[in-house]
Amino acid sequence: MKTINSLSLPYEQKIDETLVTSGQPGVEHLALLKENGFTGVLNISPESTRNYLPSEGEIVSSNGLDYIHFPIDCSVLSKEQYEGFRERLNSLRKDSGKVLVHCGMNIKSSGFVHIYRILELNQDEDFALSEFFKTPEHEPKWFPYFASFGLKVQN
């Protein structure tokens, strides 16, 4: 696990100063988000995820952060899923606050954020892809999905 400020989120990846992805944060992490500069959380885990935390929305909101639960089933990836993800992430980032995007293991989060960082943040595609390869257990199904957006699938 990497550390950003005083947090040690599971499978944490810092995208930039205002965007971080991770696996499922624990209750202890959620309680520290605000003091670490976060203003919002986008949880894309379905409730069926093994380590899903049912009280997450309440915990995050009670600590004064914006919370969106947008469960994404990755058994069939679609452009509509990305569009819904993009809209929700943009709504959380509107005030230039720091946002955490997470799923159970940061596999799904890193895939959707990979597309976002190229199409929305205009980050270098080769750099973004090399960062994607650092995620745990990236799945081959992501590469045809990236290609459907006209993105590279290898450096």
Residue frames as a rotation matrix with the C-alpha (Angstrom) as fourth column:
MET 1
0.575 0.818 0.000 0.00
0.818 -0.575 0.000 0.00
0.000 0.000 -1.000 0.00
LYS 2
-0.451 -0.655 0.606 1.15
0.619 -0.719 -0.317 3.51
0.643 0.232 0.729 -0.78
THR 3
-0.066 0.393 -0.917 0.58
0.900 -0.372 -0.225 6.43
-0.430 -0.841 -0.330 1.52
ILE 4
-0.270 0.057 0.961 -0.83
0.471 -0.863 0.184 9.83
0.840 0.502 0.206 0.63
ASN 5
0.025 0.152 0.988 -0.67
-0.703 -0.700 0.126 12.21
0.711 -0.697 0.090 3.59
SER 6
-0.577 -0.263 0.773 -1.64
-0.794 0.403 -0.455 10.06
-0.192 -0.876 -0.441 6.58
LEU 7
0.552 0.819 0.155 -3.82
-0.724 0.563 -0.399 7.57
-0.414 0.108 0.904 4.70
SER 8
-0.762 -0.647 0.040 -2.84
-0.542 0.669 0.508 4.11
-0.356 0.365 -0.860 3.61
LEU 9
0.295 0.946 -0.135 -5.68
-0.829 0.184 -0.528 3.05
-0.475 0.268 0.839 1.35
PRO 10
0.098 -0.228 0.969 -5.71
0.172 0.963 0.209 -0.46
-0.980 0.146 0.134 -0.11
TYR 11
-0.080 -0.226 0.971 -4.18
0.943 0.299 0.148 -0.53
-0.324 0.927 0.189 -3.62
GLU 12
0.558 0.326 -0.764 -4.02
0.284 -0.939 -0.193 3.27
-0.780 -0.109 -0.616 -3.61
GLN 13
-0.245 -0.619 0.746 -3.02
0.966 -0.094 0.240 5.12
-0.079 0.780 0.621 -6.76
LYS 14
0.040 0.165 -0.985 -2.63
0.230 -0.961 -0.152 8.88
-0.972 -0.220 -0.076 -6.91
ILE 15
0.386 0.176 0.905 -3.70
0.917 0.032 -0.398 10.19
-0.099 0.984 -0.149 -10.31
ASP 16
-0.216 -0.463 0.860 -3.00
0.346 -0.860 -0.376 13.85
0.913 0.216 0.346 -9.53
GLU 17
-0.957 -0.248 0.154 -3.39
-0.035 -0.426 -0.904 16.21
0.289 -0.870 0.399 -6.57
THR 18
-0.486 0.846 0.219 -7.19
-0.851 -0.401 -0.339 15.99
-0.199 -0.351 0.915 -6.71
LEU 19
0.550 0.688 -0.474 -7.89
-0.783 0.622 -0.007 12.41
0.290 0.375 0.880 -7.81
VAL 20
-0.617 -0.664 0.422 -7.05
-0.773 0.613 -0.165 9.13
-0.149 -0.428 -0.891 -6.08
THR 21
0.336 0.677 -0.655 -8.21
-0.634 0.677 0.375 5.56
0.697 0.289 0.656 -6.75
SER 22
-0.646 -0.537 0.542 -8.16
-0.763 0.462 -0.452 2.65
-0.008 -0.706 -0.708 -4.34
GLY 23
-0.592 0.475 -0.651 -9.70
0.320 0.880 0.350 -0.59
0.739 -0.001 -0.673 -3.23
GLN 24
0.447 0.891 -0.080 -12.42
0.380 -0.109 0.918 -0.62
0.809 -0.441 -0.387 -0.57
PRO 25
-0.462 -0.577 0.674 -11.48
-0.386 -0.553 -0.738 1.79
0.798 -0.601 0.033 2.22
GLY 26
-0.428 0.279 -0.859 -12.04
0.777 0.599 -0.193 0.66
0.461 -0.751 -0.473 5.78
VAL 27
0.676 0.726 -0.129 -14.10
0.661 -0.519 0.543 2.58
0.327 -0.452 -0.830 8.30
GLU 28
0.336 -0.631 -0.699 -10.86
0.629 -0.402 0.666 3.98
-0.701 -0.663 0.261 9.73
HIS 29
-0.696 -0.558 0.451 -9.90
0.696 -0.373 0.613 5.37
-0.174 0.741 0.649 6.29
LEU 30
-0.041 0.786 0.616 -13.31
0.754 -0.380 0.536 6.92
0.656 0.487 -0.577 5.68
ALA 31
0.727 0.330 -0.602 -13.12
0.678 -0.483 0.554 8.79
-0.108 -0.811 -0.575 8.98
LEU 32
0.015 -0.846 -0.533 -9.81
0.486 -0.460 0.743 10.39
-0.874 -0.270 0.404 7.92
LEU 33
-0.025 -0.042 0.999 -10.69
0.999 -0.031 0.023 11.45
0.030 0.999 0.043 4.38
LYS 34
0.839 0.438 0.323 -11.79
0.449 -0.893 0.046 14.99
0.309 0.107 -0.945 5.21
GLU 35
0.778 -0.576 -0.250 -8.70
-0.121 -0.530 0.840 15.83
-0.616 -0.623 -0.482 7.24
ASN 36
-0.238 -0.848 0.474 -6.64
0.475 0.324 0.818 14.59
-0.847 0.420 0.326 4.29
GLY 37
-0.692 -0.107 -0.714 -8.28
-0.332 -0.831 0.446 17.10
-0.641 0.546 0.539 1.95
PHE 38
-0.871 0.418 0.260 -10.93
0.472 0.559 0.681 14.91
0.139 0.716 -0.684 0.33
THR 39
-0.713 0.691 -0.124 -14.31
-0.616 -0.701 -0.360 16.44
-0.335 -0.180 0.925 -0.50
GLY 40
0.344 0.897 -0.276 -15.99
-0.927 0.279 -0.250 13.50
-0.147 0.342 0.928 -2.21
VAL 41
-0.635 -0.427 0.644 -16.12
-0.349 0.902 0.254 9.74
-0.689 -0.064 -0.722 -2.72
LEU 42
0.194 0.631 -0.751 -17.34
-0.976 0.204 -0.081 7.83
0.102 0.748 0.656 -5.78
ASN 43
-0.448 -0.217 0.867 -17.94
-0.454 0.891 -0.012 4.17
-0.770 -0.399 -0.497 -4.96
ILE 44
-0.125 0.389 -0.913 -18.46
-0.981 0.090 0.173 2.03
0.149 0.917 0.370 -8.07
SER 45
-0.971 -0.241 0.007 -18.72
-0.236 0.944 -0.229 -1.33
0.049 -0.224 -0.973 -6.26
PRO 46
-0.068 0.954 -0.293 -21.94
-0.345 0.253 0.904 -3.30
0.936 0.163 0.312 -6.59
GLU 47
0.289 0.265 0.920 -23.43
-0.953 -0.011 0.302 -4.40
0.090 -0.964 0.249 -3.28
SER 48
0.990 0.107 -0.093 -22.49
-0.107 0.994 -0.003 -7.97
0.092 0.013 0.996 -4.20
THR 49
0.229 -0.973 -0.007 -18.77
-0.379 -0.082 -0.922 -7.11
0.897 0.214 -0.387 -3.95
ARG 50
0.167 -0.209 -0.964 -17.09
0.600 0.797 -0.070 -9.30
0.783 -0.566 0.258 -1.34
ASN 51
-0.534 -0.490 -0.689 -15.77
0.845 -0.279 -0.457 -6.43
0.032 -0.826 0.563 0.80
TYR 52
-0.226 0.564 0.794 -18.66
0.280 -0.743 0.608 -3.99
0.933 0.359 0.010 0.20
LEU 53
-0.884 -0.083 -0.460 -19.30
0.466 -0.244 -0.850 -1.71
-0.042 -0.966 0.255 3.18
PRO 54
-0.107 0.957 0.271 -23.08
0.898 -0.024 0.439 -1.05
0.426 0.290 -0.857 3.47
SER 55
0.589 0.363 -0.722 -22.65
0.722 -0.639 0.268 1.89
-0.363 -0.678 -0.639 5.86
GLU 56
-0.398 -0.890 0.221 -20.10
0.899 -0.331 0.287 3.70
-0.182 0.313 0.932 3.69
GLY 57
-0.196 0.381 0.903 -22.46
0.547 -0.722 0.424 6.39
0.813 0.578 -0.067 2.42
GLU 58
0.832 0.547 -0.096 -23.59
0.345 -0.374 0.861 7.26
0.435 -0.749 -0.499 5.94
ILE 59
0.391 -0.774 -0.498 -20.02
0.787 0.001 0.617 7.37
-0.477 -0.634 0.609 7.25
VAL 60
-0.526 -0.626 0.575 -18.76
0.844 -0.467 0.263 9.55
0.104 0.624 0.774 4.40
SER 61
0.041 0.649 0.760 -21.73
0.402 -0.707 0.582 11.94
0.915 0.281 -0.289 4.54
SER 62
0.862 0.313 -0.400 -21.58
0.470 -0.198 0.860 12.24
0.190 -0.929 -0.318 8.34
ASN 63
0.061 -0.921 -0.385 -17.98
0.801 -0.185 0.569 13.41
-0.595 -0.343 0.726 7.95
GLY 64
0.322 0.196 -0.926 -19.07
-0.063 -0.972 -0.227 16.24
-0.945 0.131 -0.301 5.64
LEU 65
-0.779 -0.600 -0.180 -18.07
-0.249 0.033 0.968 14.78
-0.575 0.799 -0.175 2.28
ASP 66
0.166 0.771 -0.614 -20.13
-0.966 0.000 -0.260 14.28
-0.201 0.636 0.745 -0.85
TYR 67
-0.618 -0.303 0.726 -20.85
-0.257 0.950 0.178 10.62
-0.743 -0.076 -0.665 -1.62
ILE 68
0.208 0.651 -0.731 -22.06
-0.976 0.089 -0.198 8.92
-0.064 0.754 0.654 -4.78
HIS 69
-0.372 -0.217 0.903 -22.66
-0.170 0.972 0.164 5.20
-0.913 -0.092 -0.398 -5.11
PHE 70
0.341 0.373 -0.863 -22.72
-0.917 -0.070 -0.393 4.26
-0.207 0.925 0.318 -8.79
PRO 71
0.080 -0.330 0.941 -22.47
-0.236 0.911 0.340 0.45
-0.969 -0.249 -0.005 -8.91
ILE 72
0.186 -0.119 -0.975 -20.95
-0.982 -0.054 -0.181 -0.85
-0.031 0.991 -0.126 -12.13
ASP 73
0.592 0.027 0.805 -21.22
-0.071 0.997 0.019 -4.47
-0.802 -0.068 0.593 -13.23
CYS 74
-0.044 -0.746 -0.664 -18.17
-0.847 -0.324 0.421 -5.17
-0.529 0.582 -0.618 -15.36
SER 75
-0.118 0.017 0.993 -19.38
0.213 0.977 0.009 -8.47
-0.970 0.213 -0.119 -16.75
VAL 76
0.172 0.127 0.977 -20.31
0.984 -0.069 -0.165 -6.52
0.046 0.990 -0.137 -19.90
LEU 77
-0.429 -0.429 -0.795 -18.54
0.497 -0.847 0.189 -3.17
-0.754 -0.314 0.577 -20.32
SER 78
0.289 0.587 0.757 -20.39
0.956 -0.225 -0.190 -0.43
0.059 0.778 -0.626 -22.20
LYS 79
-0.620 -0.463 0.634 -19.81
0.501 -0.855 -0.135 3.16
0.604 0.234 0.762 -23.22
GLU 80
0.324 0.826 0.462 -22.94
-0.026 -0.480 0.877 4.10
0.946 -0.295 -0.134 -21.23
GLN 81
0.685 -0.158 -0.711 -21.24
0.717 0.321 0.619 2.88
0.130 -0.934 0.333 -18.06
TYR 82
-0.418 -0.907 -0.054 -18.29
0.908 -0.414 -0.067 5.16
0.038 -0.077 0.996 -18.72
GLU 83
-0.409 0.319 0.855 -20.57
0.197 -0.884 0.424 8.11
0.891 0.342 0.299 -19.50
GLY 84
0.714 0.697 -0.067 -22.42
0.163 -0.073 0.984 7.61
0.681 -0.714 -0.165 -16.21
PHE 85
0.366 -0.697 -0.616 -19.11
0.926 0.205 0.317 7.31
-0.095 -0.687 0.721 -14.39
ARG 86
-0.577 -0.635 0.514 -17.73
0.724 -0.689 -0.038 10.47
0.378 0.350 0.857 -16.05
GLU 87
0.043 0.690 0.723 -20.84
0.059 -0.724 0.688 12.50
0.997 0.013 -0.072 -15.20
ARG 88
0.877 0.328 -0.350 -20.72
0.324 0.132 0.937 11.47
0.354 -0.935 0.009 -11.54
LEU 89
0.087 -0.924 -0.372 -17.00
0.985 0.023 0.172 12.02
-0.150 -0.381 0.912 -11.20
ASN 90
-0.545 -0.257 0.798 -17.26
0.516 -0.853 0.079 15.44
0.660 0.455 0.598 -12.83
SER 91
0.464 0.778 0.424 -20.05
0.057 -0.503 0.862 16.41
0.884 -0.376 -0.277 -10.44
LEU 92
0.797 -0.234 -0.557 -17.83
0.601 0.213 0.770 15.52
-0.062 -0.949 0.311 -7.46
ARG 93
-0.207 -0.978 0.018 -14.85
0.959 -0.199 0.201 17.38
-0.193 0.059 0.979 -8.93
LYS 94
0.376 0.459 0.805 -16.82
0.724 -0.688 0.055 20.54
0.579 0.562 -0.591 -9.72
ASP 95
0.990 0.022 0.138 -15.54
-0.071 -0.775 0.628 22.38
0.121 -0.632 -0.766 -6.65
SER 96
0.321 -0.942 -0.100 -11.91
-0.437 -0.054 -0.898 21.38
0.840 0.332 -0.429 -7.31
GLY 97
0.457 -0.128 0.880 -11.86
-0.853 0.219 0.474 19.19
-0.253 -0.967 -0.009 -4.23
LYS 98
-0.677 -0.721 -0.148 -9.95
-0.734 0.676 0.066 15.97
0.053 0.153 -0.987 -3.82
VAL 99
0.436 0.897 -0.074 -11.98
-0.900 0.436 -0.024 12.90
0.010 0.077 0.997 -4.82
LEU 100
-0.653 -0.509 0.561 -11.54
-0.522 0.839 0.154 9.22
-0.549 -0.192 -0.814 -4.06
VAL 101
0.298 0.660 -0.690 -12.83
-0.915 0.404 -0.009 6.74
0.272 0.634 0.724 -6.65
HIS 102
-0.663 -0.580 0.473 -12.91
-0.704 0.698 -0.131 3.17
-0.254 -0.420 -0.871 -5.42
CYS 103
0.389 0.672 -0.630 -14.18
-0.638 0.690 0.342 -0.33
0.665 0.269 0.697 -5.94
GLY 104
0.996 0.083 0.038 -13.31
-0.085 0.684 0.725 -3.53
0.034 -0.725 0.688 -4.10
MET 105
0.488 -0.863 0.134 -9.69
0.653 0.462 0.600 -3.97
-0.580 -0.206 0.788 -5.28
ASN 106
0.184 -0.335 -0.924 -9.03
-0.370 -0.894 0.251 -0.92
-0.911 0.296 -0.289 -7.52
ILE 107
-0.624 -0.297 0.723 -9.33
0.508 0.549 0.664 -3.03
-0.594 0.781 -0.192 -10.65
LYS 108
0.165 0.812 0.561 -12.55
0.986 -0.148 -0.075 -1.50
0.022 0.565 -0.825 -11.96
SER 109
0.747 0.107 -0.656 -11.74
0.297 -0.936 0.186 1.98
-0.595 -0.334 -0.731 -10.59
SER 110
-0.204 -0.926 -0.317 -8.36
-0.048 -0.314 0.948 2.08
-0.978 0.208 0.020 -12.29
GLY 111
-0.531 0.061 0.845 -9.89
0.791 0.393 0.469 0.98
-0.304 0.917 -0.257 -15.61
PHE 112
0.510 0.802 0.310 -12.53
0.856 -0.509 -0.093 3.70
0.083 0.312 -0.946 -15.68
VAL 113
0.701 -0.318 -0.638 -10.13
0.061 -0.865 0.498 6.33
-0.710 -0.388 -0.588 -14.37
HIS 114
-0.400 -0.840 0.367 -7.62
0.475 0.153 0.867 5.32
-0.784 0.521 0.337 -17.07
ILE 115
-0.133 0.442 0.887 -10.12
0.968 -0.134 0.212 6.36
0.213 0.887 -0.410 -19.72
TYR 116
0.822 0.520 -0.232 -11.03
0.567 -0.782 0.258 9.50
-0.047 -0.344 -0.938 -17.74
ARG 117
0.304 -0.770 -0.561 -7.44
0.247 -0.505 0.827 10.64
-0.920 -0.390 0.036 -17.33
ILE 118
-0.681 -0.543 0.490 -6.89
0.593 -0.018 0.805 10.55
-0.428 0.839 0.335 -21.11
LEU 119
-0.246 0.673 0.697 -10.26
0.854 -0.190 0.485 11.82
0.459 0.715 -0.528 -22.38
GLU 120
0.760 0.650 -0.001 -11.03
0.551 -0.644 0.531 14.35
0.344 -0.404 -0.847 -19.62
LEU 121
0.738 -0.522 -0.428 -7.70
0.167 -0.472 0.865 15.27
-0.654 -0.710 -0.261 -18.02
ASN 122
0.922 -0.339 -0.186 -5.74
-0.278 -0.247 -0.928 15.15
0.269 0.908 -0.322 -21.30
GLN 123
0.387 -0.817 0.427 -2.92
-0.521 0.188 0.832 13.16
-0.761 -0.544 -0.353 -19.70
ASP 124
-0.295 -0.621 -0.726 -0.32
-0.955 0.203 0.214 11.54
0.014 0.757 -0.653 -21.92
GLU 125
0.657 0.699 -0.284 -1.70
-0.715 0.697 0.060 8.24
0.240 0.163 0.957 -23.13
ASP 126
0.164 -0.676 -0.719 1.56
-0.011 0.727 -0.686 6.29
0.986 0.120 0.112 -22.85
PHE 127
-0.778 -0.429 0.460 2.08
-0.409 -0.210 -0.888 7.53
0.478 -0.878 -0.012 -19.29
ALA 128
-0.034 0.866 0.498 -1.52
-0.997 0.006 -0.080 6.74
-0.072 -0.500 0.863 -18.33
LEU 129
0.690 0.272 -0.671 -1.22
-0.436 0.896 -0.085 3.23
0.577 0.351 0.737 -19.77
SER 130
-0.304 -0.861 -0.408 2.04
0.011 0.425 -0.905 2.59
0.953 -0.279 -0.120 -17.91
GLU 131
-0.713 0.136 0.688 0.27
-0.690 -0.309 -0.654 3.69
0.124 -0.941 0.314 -14.70
PHE 132
0.408 0.910 -0.076 -2.67
-0.898 0.415 0.145 1.39
0.163 0.009 0.987 -15.47
PHE 133
0.349 -0.341 -0.873 -0.24
-0.142 0.901 -0.409 -1.55
0.926 0.267 0.266 -15.70
LYS 134
-0.733 -0.629 0.259 0.81
-0.311 -0.029 -0.950 -0.85
0.605 -0.777 -0.174 -12.10
THR 135
0.015 0.824 0.567 -2.66
-0.990 -0.067 0.124 -1.74
0.140 -0.563 0.814 -10.83
PRO 136
-0.621 -0.254 0.741 -3.16
-0.496 0.860 -0.122 -5.11
-0.607 -0.443 -0.660 -9.20
GLU 137
-0.549 0.404 0.732 -4.51
0.431 0.887 -0.166 -7.89
-0.716 0.224 -0.661 -11.36
HIS 138
-0.290 0.470 -0.834 -5.51
-0.740 -0.662 -0.116 -5.76
-0.607 0.584 0.540 -14.34
GLU 139
0.028 0.464 0.885 -7.81
0.182 0.868 -0.461 -7.87
-0.983 0.175 -0.060 -16.46
PRO 140
-0.817 -0.432 0.382 -7.45
0.401 0.051 0.915 -8.45
-0.415 0.900 0.132 -20.22
LYS 141
0.018 0.917 0.399 -11.11
0.996 0.018 -0.088 -7.48
-0.088 0.399 -0.913 -20.81
TRP 142
0.370 0.102 -0.923 -10.12
0.323 -0.946 0.025 -3.83
-0.871 -0.307 -0.383 -20.28
PHE 143
-0.621 -0.764 -0.174 -8.02
0.121 -0.312 0.942 -3.63
-0.775 0.564 0.286 -23.44
PRO 144
-0.590 0.488 0.643 -10.88
0.771 0.105 0.628 -4.10
0.239 0.867 -0.438 -25.95
TYR 145
0.481 0.768 -0.423 -12.87
0.860 -0.506 0.059 -1.62
-0.169 -0.392 -0.904 -23.84
PHE 146
-0.002 -0.572 -0.820 -10.07
0.182 -0.807 0.562 0.96
-0.983 -0.148 0.105 -24.05
ALA 147
-0.867 -0.368 0.336 -9.85
0.353 0.025 0.935 0.34
-0.352 0.930 0.108 -27.80
SER 148
-0.072 0.926 0.371 -13.60
0.994 0.034 0.107 1.03
0.086 0.376 -0.923 -28.16
PHE 149
0.726 0.244 -0.643 -12.78
0.390 -0.916 0.093 4.62
-0.566 -0.318 -0.760 -27.09
GLY 150
0.868 -0.441 0.229 -9.92
0.101 -0.295 -0.950 4.81
0.487 0.848 -0.211 -29.59
LEU 151
0.635 -0.643 0.428 -7.29
-0.747 -0.370 0.552 4.42
-0.196 -0.670 -0.716 -26.88
LYS 152
-0.147 -0.802 -0.579 -4.03
-0.740 0.478 -0.473 2.49
0.656 0.359 -0.664 -27.04
VAL 153
0.914 0.405 0.027 -3.86
-0.331 0.705 0.627 -0.95
0.235 -0.582 0.778 -25.50
GLN 154
0.579 -0.800 -0.160 -0.06
0.781 0.486 0.392 -1.16
-0.236 -0.352 0.906 -25.38
ASN 155
0.530 -0.475 -0.702 2.87
-0.185 -0.873 0.451 1.27
-0.827 -0.109 -0.551 -25.30
